[in-house]
């Protein structure tokens, strides 16, 4: 698994997950529990991971959809 994005924006993860699922790319969200423990004030970012062999396709899908991300 490789990190596709890291964000404090709680709306970005569901959007990206939906885009990836539509293209047959599975993803896995990390740090959800840590984010909940800190009280949901947005200090700790969540990470979205994808399989290493699908990272390039996932990045392309996000770029084509106009999603801003680092990576």
HTML snippet that shows the backbone in 3Dmol.js (N, CA, C, O; Angstrom):
<script src="https://3Dmol.org/build/3Dmol-min.js"></script>
<div id="view" style="width:600px;height:400px;position:relative"></div>
<script>
const pdb = `
ATOM      1  N   UNK A   1       0.842  -1.171   0.000  1.00  0.00           N
ATOM      2  CA  UNK A   1       0.000   0.000   0.000  1.00  0.00           C
ATOM      3  C   UNK A   1       0.893   1.242   0.000  1.00  0.00           C
ATOM      4  O   UNK A   1       1.939   1.288   0.647  1.00  0.00           O
ATOM      5  N   UNK A   2       0.440   2.233  -0.744  1.00  0.00           N
ATOM      6  CA  UNK A   2       1.143   3.516  -0.784  1.00  0.00           C
ATOM      7  C   UNK A   2       0.168   4.633  -0.460  1.00  0.00           C
ATOM      8  O   UNK A   2      -1.029   4.538  -0.732  1.00  0.00           O
ATOM      9  N   UNK A   3       0.701   5.680   0.119  1.00  0.00           N
ATOM     10  CA  UNK A   3      -0.128   6.821   0.471  1.00  0.00           C
ATOM     11  C   UNK A   3      -0.472   7.622  -0.778  1.00  0.00           C
ATOM     12  O   UNK A   3       0.413   8.075  -1.504  1.00  0.00           O
ATOM     13  N   UNK A   4      -1.747   7.786  -1.013  1.00  0.00           N
ATOM     14  CA  UNK A   4      -2.219   8.591  -2.135  1.00  0.00           C
ATOM     15  C   UNK A   4      -2.379  10.035  -1.702  1.00  0.00           C
ATOM     16  O   UNK A   4      -1.968  10.951  -2.414  1.00  0.00           O
ATOM     17  N   UNK A   5      -2.975  10.242  -0.534  1.00  0.00           N
ATOM     18  CA  UNK A   5      -3.117  11.600  -0.033  1.00  0.00           C
ATOM     19  C   UNK A   5      -3.235  11.612   1.473  1.00  0.00           C
ATOM     20  O   UNK A   5      -3.544  10.604   2.107  1.00  0.00           O
ATOM     21  N   UNK A   6      -2.979  12.791   2.029  1.00  0.00           N
ATOM     22  CA  UNK A   6      -3.082  13.036   3.463  1.00  0.00           C
ATOM     23  C   UNK A   6      -3.810  14.363   3.606  1.00  0.00           C
ATOM     24  O   UNK A   6      -3.406  15.367   3.020  1.00  0.00           O
ATOM     25  N   UNK A   7      -4.878  14.363   4.383  1.00  0.00           N
ATOM     26  CA  UNK A   7      -5.685  15.576   4.454  1.00  0.00           C
ATOM     27  C   UNK A   7      -6.400  15.720   5.787  1.00  0.00           C
ATOM     28  O   UNK A   7      -6.682  14.737   6.474  1.00  0.00           O
ATOM     29  N   UNK A   8      -6.685  16.965   6.135  1.00  0.00           N
ATOM     30  CA  UNK A   8      -7.536  17.270   7.283  1.00  0.00           C
ATOM     31  C   UNK A   8      -8.962  17.542   6.826  1.00  0.00           C
ATOM     32  O   UNK A   8      -9.864  17.688   7.651  1.00  0.00           O
ATOM     33  N   UNK A   9      -9.167  17.610   5.515  1.00  0.00           N
ATOM     34  CA  UNK A   9     -10.490  17.892   4.941  1.00  0.00           C
ATOM     35  C   UNK A   9     -11.339  16.619   4.975  1.00  0.00           C
ATOM     36  O   UNK A   9     -11.095  15.680   4.218  1.00  0.00           O
ATOM     37  N   UNK A  10     -12.333  16.602   5.857  1.00  0.00           N
ATOM     38  CA  UNK A  10     -13.136  15.383   6.032  1.00  0.00           C
ATOM     39  C   UNK A  10     -14.039  15.102   4.839  1.00  0.00           C
ATOM     40  O   UNK A  10     -14.584  14.004   4.730  1.00  0.00           O
ATOM     41  N   UNK A  11     -14.209  16.062   3.948  1.00  0.00           N
ATOM     42  CA  UNK A  11     -15.037  15.822   2.762  1.00  0.00           C
ATOM     43  C   UNK A  11     -14.232  15.263   1.594  1.00  0.00           C
ATOM     44  O   UNK A  11     -14.803  14.697   0.662  1.00  0.00           O
ATOM     45  N   UNK A  12     -12.920  15.417   1.638  1.00  0.00           N
ATOM     46  CA  UNK A  12     -12.089  14.979   0.521  1.00  0.00           C
ATOM     47  C   UNK A  12     -11.966  13.452   0.438  1.00  0.00           C
ATOM     48  O   UNK A  12     -12.000  12.889  -0.655  1.00  0.00           O
ATOM     49  N   UNK A  13     -11.827  12.795   1.567  1.00  0.00           N
ATOM     50  CA  UNK A  13     -11.658  11.337   1.575  1.00  0.00           C
ATOM     51  C   UNK A  13     -12.855  10.628   0.929  1.00  0.00           C
ATOM     52  O   UNK A  13     -12.646   9.779   0.063  1.00  0.00           O
ATOM     53  N   UNK A  14     -14.097  10.940   1.312  1.00  0.00           N
ATOM     54  CA  UNK A  14     -15.236  10.265   0.659  1.00  0.00           C
ATOM     55  C   UNK A  14     -15.312  10.557  -0.846  1.00  0.00           C
ATOM     56  O   UNK A  14     -15.660   9.677  -1.633  1.00  0.00           O
ATOM     57  N   UNK A  15     -14.990  11.781  -1.238  1.00  0.00           N
ATOM     58  CA  UNK A  15     -14.997  12.129  -2.658  1.00  0.00           C
ATOM     59  C   UNK A  15     -13.991  11.280  -3.431  1.00  0.00           C
ATOM     60  O   UNK A  15     -14.325  10.686  -4.456  1.00  0.00           O
ATOM     61  N   UNK A  16     -12.768  11.229  -2.933  1.00  0.00           N
ATOM     62  CA  UNK A  16     -11.714  10.475  -3.610  1.00  0.00           C
ATOM     63  C   UNK A  16     -12.044   8.990  -3.609  1.00  0.00           C
ATOM     64  O   UNK A  16     -11.841   8.315  -4.618  1.00  0.00           O
ATOM     65  N   UNK A  17     -12.543   8.473  -2.505  1.00  0.00           N
ATOM     66  CA  UNK A  17     -12.915   7.060  -2.423  1.00  0.00           C
ATOM     67  C   UNK A  17     -13.964   6.717  -3.472  1.00  0.00           C
ATOM     68  O   UNK A  17     -13.877   5.674  -4.121  1.00  0.00           O
ATOM     69  N   UNK A  18     -14.947   7.582  -3.638  1.00  0.00           N
ATOM     70  CA  UNK A  18     -15.990   7.363  -4.639  1.00  0.00           C
ATOM     71  C   UNK A  18     -15.414   7.375  -6.047  1.00  0.00           C
ATOM     72  O   UNK A  18     -15.755   6.519  -6.863  1.00  0.00           O
ATOM     73  N   UNK A  19     -14.543   8.336  -6.339  1.00  0.00           N
ATOM     74  CA  UNK A  19     -13.907   8.398  -7.658  1.00  0.00           C
ATOM     75  C   UNK A  19     -13.104   7.132  -7.951  1.00  0.00           C
ATOM     76  O   UNK A  19     -13.182   6.569  -9.043  1.00  0.00           O
ATOM     77  N   UNK A  20     -12.333   6.695  -6.956  1.00  0.00           N
ATOM     78  CA  UNK A  20     -11.498   5.504  -7.146  1.00  0.00           C
ATOM     79  C   UNK A  20     -12.348   4.246  -7.298  1.00  0.00           C
ATOM     80  O   UNK A  20     -12.074   3.407  -8.157  1.00  0.00           O
ATOM     81  N   UNK A  21     -13.372   4.118  -6.471  1.00  0.00           N
ATOM     82  CA  UNK A  21     -14.247   2.945  -6.564  1.00  0.00           C
ATOM     83  C   UNK A  21     -14.901   2.858  -7.938  1.00  0.00           C
ATOM     84  O   UNK A  21     -15.077   1.767  -8.480  1.00  0.00           O
ATOM     85  N   UNK A  22     -15.259   4.007  -8.496  1.00  0.00           N
ATOM     86  CA  UNK A  22     -15.867   4.040  -9.816  1.00  0.00           C
ATOM     87  C   UNK A  22     -14.952   3.532 -10.911  1.00  0.00           C
ATOM     88  O   UNK A  22     -15.410   3.122 -11.977  1.00  0.00           O
ATOM     89  N   UNK A  23     -13.652   3.563 -10.642  1.00  0.00           N
ATOM     90  CA  UNK A  23     -12.660   3.072 -11.603  1.00  0.00           C
ATOM     91  C   UNK A  23     -12.091   1.714 -11.206  1.00  0.00           C
ATOM     92  O   UNK A  23     -11.138   1.230 -11.818  1.00  0.00           O
ATOM     93  N   UNK A  24     -12.678   1.102 -10.181  1.00  0.00           N
ATOM     94  CA  UNK A  24     -12.240  -0.234  -9.763  1.00  0.00           C
ATOM     95  C   UNK A  24     -10.979  -0.250  -8.917  1.00  0.00           C
ATOM     96  O   UNK A  24     -10.296  -1.271  -8.839  1.00  0.00           O
ATOM     97  N   UNK A  25     -10.664   0.872  -8.282  1.00  0.00           N
ATOM     98  CA  UNK A  25      -9.482   0.942  -7.425  1.00  0.00           C
ATOM     99  C   UNK A  25      -9.941   0.986  -5.972  1.00  0.00           C
ATOM    100  O   UNK A  25     -10.670   1.890  -5.565  1.00  0.00           O
ATOM    101  N   UNK A  26      -9.504  -0.002  -5.200  1.00  0.00           N
ATOM    102  CA  UNK A  26      -9.828  -0.047  -3.779  1.00  0.00           C
ATOM    103  C   UNK A  26      -8.877   0.853  -3.006  1.00  0.00           C
ATOM    104  O   UNK A  26      -7.713   1.013  -3.375  1.00  0.00           O
ATOM    105  N   UNK A  27      -9.385   1.434  -1.937  1.00  0.00           N
ATOM    106  CA  UNK A  27      -8.552   2.285  -1.093  1.00  0.00           C
ATOM    107  C   UNK A  27      -8.822   1.946   0.363  1.00  0.00           C
ATOM    108  O   UNK A  27      -9.812   1.295   0.697  1.00  0.00           O
ATOM    109  N   UNK A  28      -7.915   2.404   1.223  1.00  0.00           N
ATOM    110  CA  UNK A  28      -8.031   2.135   2.647  1.00  0.00           C
ATOM    111  C   UNK A  28      -7.652   3.398   3.404  1.00  0.00           C
ATOM    112  O   UNK A  28      -6.588   3.972   3.172  1.00  0.00           O
ATOM    113  N   UNK A  29      -8.522   3.828   4.308  1.00  0.00           N
ATOM    114  CA  UNK A  29      -8.286   5.046   5.077  1.00  0.00           C
ATOM    115  C   UNK A  29      -7.579   4.718   6.395  1.00  0.00           C
ATOM    116  O   UNK A  29      -8.014   3.846   7.147  1.00  0.00           O
ATOM    117  N   UNK A  30      -6.491   5.428   6.656  1.00  0.00           N
ATOM    118  CA  UNK A  30      -5.738   5.255   7.897  1.00  0.00           C
ATOM    119  C   UNK A  30      -5.916   6.476   8.786  1.00  0.00           C
ATOM    120  O   UNK A  30      -6.277   7.554   8.315  1.00  0.00           O
ATOM    121  N   UNK A  31      -5.665   6.298  10.049  1.00  0.00           N
ATOM    122  CA  UNK A  31      -5.678   7.362  11.062  1.00  0.00           C
ATOM    123  C   UNK A  31      -7.080   7.863  11.397  1.00  0.00           C
ATOM    124  O   UNK A  31      -7.225   8.947  11.962  1.00  0.00           O
ATOM    125  N   UNK A  32      -8.101   7.100  11.061  1.00  0.00           N
ATOM    126  CA  UNK A  32      -9.473   7.506  11.376  1.00  0.00           C
ATOM    127  C   UNK A  32      -9.663   7.568  12.882  1.00  0.00           C
ATOM    128  O   UNK A  32     -10.214   8.541  13.397  1.00  0.00           O
ATOM    129  N   UNK A  33      -9.220   6.554  13.585  1.00  0.00           N
ATOM    130  CA  UNK A  33      -9.411   6.516  15.033  1.00  0.00           C
ATOM    131  C   UNK A  33      -8.620   7.604  15.742  1.00  0.00           C
ATOM    132  O   UNK A  33      -9.099   8.164  16.729  1.00  0.00           O
ATOM    133  N   UNK A  34      -7.443   7.912  15.273  1.00  0.00           N
ATOM    134  CA  UNK A  34      -6.652   8.986  15.873  1.00  0.00           C
ATOM    135  C   UNK A  34      -7.351  10.320  15.685  1.00  0.00           C
ATOM    136  O   UNK A  34      -7.365  11.157  16.587  1.00  0.00           O
ATOM    137  N   UNK A  35      -7.922  10.508  14.528  1.00  0.00           N
ATOM    138  CA  UNK A  35      -8.631  11.750  14.245  1.00  0.00           C
ATOM    139  C   UNK A  35      -9.848  11.896  15.154  1.00  0.00           C
ATOM    140  O   UNK A  35     -10.160  13.001  15.598  1.00  0.00           O
ATOM    141  N   UNK A  36     -10.534  10.796  15.433  1.00  0.00           N
ATOM    142  CA  UNK A  36     -11.694  10.828  16.321  1.00  0.00           C
ATOM    143  C   UNK A  36     -11.253  11.106  17.755  1.00  0.00           C
ATOM    144  O   UNK A  36     -11.915  11.853  18.475  1.00  0.00           O
ATOM    145  N   UNK A  37     -10.138  10.507  18.172  1.00  0.00           N
ATOM    146  CA  UNK A  37      -9.654  10.691  19.536  1.00  0.00           C
ATOM    147  C   UNK A  37      -9.265  12.140  19.831  1.00  0.00           C
ATOM    148  O   UNK A  37      -9.416  12.614  20.957  1.00  0.00           O
ATOM    149  N   UNK A  38      -8.765  12.837  18.811  1.00  0.00           N
ATOM    150  CA  UNK A  38      -8.351  14.215  19.064  1.00  0.00           C
ATOM    151  C   UNK A  38      -9.533  15.165  19.087  1.00  0.00           C
ATOM    152  O   UNK A  38      -9.339  16.373  19.228  1.00  0.00           O
ATOM    153  N   UNK A  39     -10.729  14.667  18.955  1.00  0.00           N
ATOM    154  CA  UNK A  39     -11.917  15.482  19.124  1.00  0.00           C
ATOM    155  C   UNK A  39     -12.464  16.092  17.856  1.00  0.00           C
ATOM    156  O   UNK A  39     -13.304  16.991  17.904  1.00  0.00           O
ATOM    157  N   UNK A  40     -11.996  15.612  16.730  1.00  0.00           N
ATOM    158  CA  UNK A  40     -12.474  16.086  15.434  1.00  0.00           C
ATOM    159  C   UNK A  40     -12.291  17.585  15.233  1.00  0.00           C
ATOM    160  O   UNK A  40     -13.117  18.238  14.595  1.00  0.00           O
ATOM    161  N   UNK A  41     -11.205  18.126  15.780  1.00  0.00           N
ATOM    162  CA  UNK A  41     -10.911  19.536  15.553  1.00  0.00           C
ATOM    163  C   UNK A  41      -9.992  19.736  14.354  1.00  0.00           C
ATOM    164  O   UNK A  41      -9.622  20.863  14.026  1.00  0.00           O
ATOM    165  N   UNK A  42      -9.630  18.643  13.711  1.00  0.00           N
ATOM    166  CA  UNK A  42      -8.900  18.725  12.450  1.00  0.00           C
ATOM    167  C   UNK A  42      -7.399  18.871  12.554  1.00  0.00           C
ATOM    168  O   UNK A  42      -6.757  19.301  11.596  1.00  0.00           O
ATOM    169  N   UNK A  43      -6.825  18.523  13.689  1.00  0.00           N
ATOM    170  CA  UNK A  43      -5.370  18.645  13.839  1.00  0.00           C
ATOM    171  C   UNK A  43      -4.655  17.499  13.132  1.00  0.00           C
ATOM    172  O   UNK A  43      -3.677  17.716  12.417  1.00  0.00           O
ATOM    173  N   UNK A  44      -5.142  16.289  13.333  1.00  0.00           N
ATOM    174  CA  UNK A  44      -4.473  15.112  12.782  1.00  0.00           C
ATOM    175  C   UNK A  44      -5.051  14.747  11.417  1.00  0.00           C
ATOM    176  O   UNK A  44      -6.252  14.502  11.295  1.00  0.00           O
ATOM    177  N   UNK A  45      -4.206  14.710  10.398  1.00  0.00           N
ATOM    178  CA  UNK A  45      -4.709  14.353   9.071  1.00  0.00           C
ATOM    179  C   UNK A  45      -5.000  12.862   8.946  1.00  0.00           C
ATOM    180  O   UNK A  45      -4.434  12.033   9.659  1.00  0.00           O
ATOM    181  N   UNK A  46      -5.882  12.555   8.036  1.00  0.00           N
ATOM    182  CA  UNK A  46      -6.169  11.162   7.674  1.00  0.00           C
ATOM    183  C   UNK A  46      -5.424  10.857   6.387  1.00  0.00           C
ATOM    184  O   UNK A  46      -5.184  11.745   5.569  1.00  0.00           O
ATOM    185  N   UNK A  47      -5.061   9.594   6.216  1.00  0.00           N
ATOM    186  CA  UNK A  47      -4.350   9.174   5.008  1.00  0.00           C
ATOM    187  C   UNK A  47      -5.202   8.187   4.226  1.00  0.00           C
ATOM    188  O   UNK A  47      -5.914   7.362   4.799  1.00  0.00           O
ATOM    189  N   UNK A  48      -5.114   8.290   2.903  1.00  0.00           N
ATOM    190  CA  UNK A  48      -5.800   7.352   2.029  1.00  0.00           C
ATOM    191  C   UNK A  48      -4.741   6.560   1.276  1.00  0.00           C
ATOM    192  O   UNK A  48      -3.881   7.125   0.601  1.00  0.00           O
ATOM    193  N   UNK A  49      -4.823   5.255   1.406  1.00  0.00           N
ATOM    194  CA  UNK A  49      -3.837   4.361   0.819  1.00  0.00           C
ATOM    195  C   UNK A  49      -4.454   3.580  -0.340  1.00  0.00           C
ATOM    196  O   UNK A  49      -5.645   3.269  -0.330  1.00  0.00           O
ATOM    197  N   UNK A  50      -3.630   3.271  -1.335  1.00  0.00           N
ATOM    198  CA  UNK A  50      -4.035   2.406  -2.441  1.00  0.00           C
ATOM    199  C   UNK A  50      -2.921   1.398  -2.686  1.00  0.00           C
ATOM    200  O   UNK A  50      -1.795   1.573  -2.220  1.00  0.00           O
ATOM    201  N   UNK A  51      -3.245   0.351  -3.416  1.00  0.00           N
ATOM    202  CA  UNK A  51      -2.227  -0.656  -3.744  1.00  0.00           C
ATOM    203  C   UNK A  51      -1.111  -0.008  -4.560  1.00  0.00           C
ATOM    204  O   UNK A  51      -1.364   0.872  -5.383  1.00  0.00           O
ATOM    205  N   UNK A  52       0.103  -0.443  -4.328  1.00  0.00           N
ATOM    206  CA  UNK A  52       1.270   0.130  -4.997  1.00  0.00           C
ATOM    207  C   UNK A  52       1.160   0.031  -6.514  1.00  0.00           C
ATOM    208  O   UNK A  52       1.601   0.936  -7.224  1.00  0.00           O
ATOM    209  N   UNK A  53       0.582  -1.046  -7.017  1.00  0.00           N
ATOM    210  CA  UNK A  53       0.486  -1.206  -8.469  1.00  0.00           C
ATOM    211  C   UNK A  53      -0.638  -0.367  -9.082  1.00  0.00           C
ATOM    212  O   UNK A  53      -0.804  -0.355 -10.302  1.00  0.00           O
ATOM    213  N   UNK A  54      -1.412   0.336  -8.244  1.00  0.00           N
ATOM    214  CA  UNK A  54      -2.501   1.178  -8.744  1.00  0.00           C
ATOM    215  C   UNK A  54      -2.300   2.664  -8.427  1.00  0.00           C
ATOM    216  O   UNK A  54      -3.164   3.485  -8.734  1.00  0.00           O
ATOM    217  N   UNK A  55      -1.174   3.008  -7.820  1.00  0.00           N
ATOM    218  CA  UNK A  55      -0.954   4.385  -7.385  1.00  0.00           C
ATOM    219  C   UNK A  55      -0.925   5.364  -8.557  1.00  0.00           C
ATOM    220  O   UNK A  55      -1.483   6.457  -8.457  1.00  0.00           O
ATOM    221  N   UNK A  56      -0.290   4.992  -9.658  1.00  0.00           N
ATOM    222  CA  UNK A  56      -0.225   5.893 -10.815  1.00  0.00           C
ATOM    223  C   UNK A  56      -1.606   6.134 -11.412  1.00  0.00           C
ATOM    224  O   UNK A  56      -1.949   7.263 -11.761  1.00  0.00           O
ATOM    225  N   UNK A  57      -2.396   5.072 -11.530  1.00  0.00           N
ATOM    226  CA  UNK A  57      -3.757   5.220 -12.043  1.00  0.00           C
ATOM    227  C   UNK A  57      -4.600   6.080 -11.103  1.00  0.00           C
ATOM    228  O   UNK A  57      -5.383   6.915 -11.554  1.00  0.00           O
ATOM    229  N   UNK A  58      -4.438   5.874  -9.802  1.00  0.00           N
ATOM    230  CA  UNK A  58      -5.202   6.652  -8.823  1.00  0.00           C
ATOM    231  C   UNK A  58      -4.845   8.134  -8.921  1.00  0.00           C
ATOM    232  O   UNK A  58      -5.732   8.987  -8.884  1.00  0.00           O
ATOM    233  N   UNK A  59      -3.576   8.441  -9.044  1.00  0.00           N
ATOM    234  CA  UNK A  59      -3.159   9.848  -9.191  1.00  0.00           C
ATOM    235  C   UNK A  59      -3.714  10.457 -10.473  1.00  0.00           C
ATOM    236  O   UNK A  59      -4.146  11.610 -10.479  1.00  0.00           O
ATOM    237  N   UNK A  60      -3.703   9.698 -11.544  1.00  0.00           N
ATOM    238  CA  UNK A  60      -4.229  10.190 -12.820  1.00  0.00           C
ATOM    239  C   UNK A  60      -5.720  10.500 -12.699  1.00  0.00           C
ATOM    240  O   UNK A  60      -6.187  11.531 -13.182  1.00  0.00           O
ATOM    241  N   UNK A  61      -6.457   9.605 -12.056  1.00  0.00           N
ATOM    242  CA  UNK A  61      -7.902   9.794 -11.875  1.00  0.00           C
ATOM    243  C   UNK A  61      -8.181  11.076 -11.092  1.00  0.00           C
ATOM    244  O   UNK A  61      -9.083  11.838 -11.442  1.00  0.00           O
ATOM    245  N   UNK A  62      -7.417  11.309 -10.049  1.00  0.00           N
ATOM    246  CA  UNK A  62      -7.624  12.516  -9.257  1.00  0.00           C
ATOM    247  C   UNK A  62      -7.276  13.776 -10.042  1.00  0.00           C
ATOM    248  O   UNK A  62      -7.995  14.773  -9.976  1.00  0.00           O
ATOM    249  N   UNK A  63      -6.181  13.728 -10.778  1.00  0.00           N
ATOM    250  CA  UNK A  63      -5.814  14.894 -11.612  1.00  0.00           C
ATOM    251  C   UNK A  63      -6.901  15.193 -12.646  1.00  0.00           C
ATOM    252  O   UNK A  63      -7.281  16.348 -12.837  1.00  0.00           O
ATOM    253  N   UNK A  64      -7.394  14.154 -13.304  1.00  0.00           N
ATOM    254  CA  UNK A  64      -8.430  14.342 -14.318  1.00  0.00           C
ATOM    255  C   UNK A  64      -9.736  14.873 -13.723  1.00  0.00           C
ATOM    256  O   UNK A  64     -10.492  15.569 -14.400  1.00  0.00           O
ATOM    257  N   UNK A  65      -9.996  14.544 -12.462  1.00  0.00           N
ATOM    258  CA  UNK A  65     -11.218  15.015 -11.802  1.00  0.00           C
ATOM    259  C   UNK A  65     -11.026  16.403 -11.182  1.00  0.00           C
ATOM    260  O   UNK A  65     -11.973  16.992 -10.660  1.00  0.00           O
ATOM    261  N   UNK A  66      -9.806  16.915 -11.242  1.00  0.00           N
ATOM    262  CA  UNK A  66      -9.538  18.241 -10.684  1.00  0.00           C
ATOM    263  C   UNK A  66      -9.370  18.270  -9.188  1.00  0.00           C
ATOM    264  O   UNK A  66      -9.514  19.321  -8.564  1.00  0.00           O
ATOM    265  N   UNK A  67      -9.065  17.122  -8.600  1.00  0.00           N
ATOM    266  CA  UNK A  67      -8.866  17.038  -7.156  1.00  0.00           C
ATOM    267  C   UNK A  67      -7.441  17.464  -6.843  1.00  0.00           C
ATOM    268  O   UNK A  67      -6.484  16.930  -7.405  1.00  0.00           O
ATOM    269  N   UNK A  68      -7.310  18.423  -5.950  1.00  0.00           N
ATOM    270  CA  UNK A  68      -5.985  18.901  -5.559  1.00  0.00           C
ATOM    271  C   UNK A  68      -5.433  18.008  -4.464  1.00  0.00           C
ATOM    272  O   UNK A  68      -6.080  17.792  -3.440  1.00  0.00           O
ATOM    273  N   UNK A  69      -4.245  17.495  -4.685  1.00  0.00           N
ATOM    274  CA  UNK A  69      -3.594  16.635  -3.713  1.00  0.00           C
ATOM    275  C   UNK A  69      -2.099  16.729  -3.930  1.00  0.00           C
ATOM    276  O   UNK A  69      -1.644  17.147  -4.994  1.00  0.00           O
ATOM    277  N   UNK A  70      -1.343  16.344  -2.932  1.00  0.00           N
ATOM    278  CA  UNK A  70       0.107  16.321  -3.066  1.00  0.00           C
ATOM    279  C   UNK A  70       0.533  14.897  -3.368  1.00  0.00           C
ATOM    280  O   UNK A  70       0.064  13.941  -2.750  1.00  0.00           O
ATOM    281  N   UNK A  71       1.422  14.781  -4.319  1.00  0.00           N
ATOM    282  CA  UNK A  71       1.904  13.444  -4.649  1.00  0.00           C
ATOM    283  C   UNK A  71       2.099  13.246  -6.116  1.00  0.00           C
ATOM    284  O   UNK A  71       2.502  12.165  -6.545  1.00  0.00           O
TER     285      UNK A  71
END
`;
const viewer = $3Dmol.createViewer("view");
viewer.addModel(pdb, "pdb");
viewer.setStyle({}, {cartoon: {color: "spectrum"}});
viewer.zoomTo();
viewer.render();
</script>
